[in-house]
Amino acid sequence: MGIREDIKVMLARRAMTMTKVAQIMTSRGMKMSIKNLSNKLVNRSVRFEEVREIADILGYKIEFVEK
């Protein structure tokens, strides 16, 4: 599963839309429109910092776990 699908699952679990996530990101100074966010996920060009911010908004944290 890719990052796009992971984020869609997290959105569904929190009953939140990408529009709301984009609005919150913008309110936090990241200037993210829904179109821009959607394009980044489709094109797989989303930056790690943006993924970390999305995870935070949805109540998740990112961890690196040794294999």
N, C-alpha and C positions, 0 to 999 in steps of 0.2 A: 504494500500500500504506500502511496506517495503522500507528500505533505498536504496536497489539496484534499485528498480523501480523509486524512487524519483530522484536518481542521473541520471538514464537514461533519464528521462524527462528533467532535467536541461541541460544535455549534448545536447539533441536534440534542445532545445530552443536556445542554444548558438552555434549550429553547430560545436561542438567540439567532438573529440574522446577521449576515455579513454586512448589511447596511448599518446596523447598530454598532458592530465592531469597528467599521470604518469611521463612524461618527465619534466613537470614544477615542480612537487613535488620533483623530484630528484635534479633539479637545485636549489631548495630552501633548500636542505640538508636532505630531508626525505628518500632518497634512495628507490624509489618505481618503480619496474618493472611493465609492463602491466600485466604479468602473476600473479604477487603477488597481485596487486590491484584487478584483476578479481577474484582471489581465495578468497580474503578477503570479497568481496561483495557476492559471491555465498555462502560462508560458514558462512556469517553473523558474521565475526570476525573482522570487521573494527573497529578501535578505534575512540572515539569521536574526538580526535585531528586530525585524518586523515580526518574525515568527515568535520570538520571545515575548514581544509585546502582545500579540494575539493570545498566546498561551496565558499570560498574566491576566488579561481581560476576562478570559473564560475560566479562570480559577485553577490553572494548571501551572506546573513548573517543568522546566526541561532539565534533565539530568543526563550526564554521561556515565555509563556503567561499563566497567571493564568486563570483557567477555570471559 
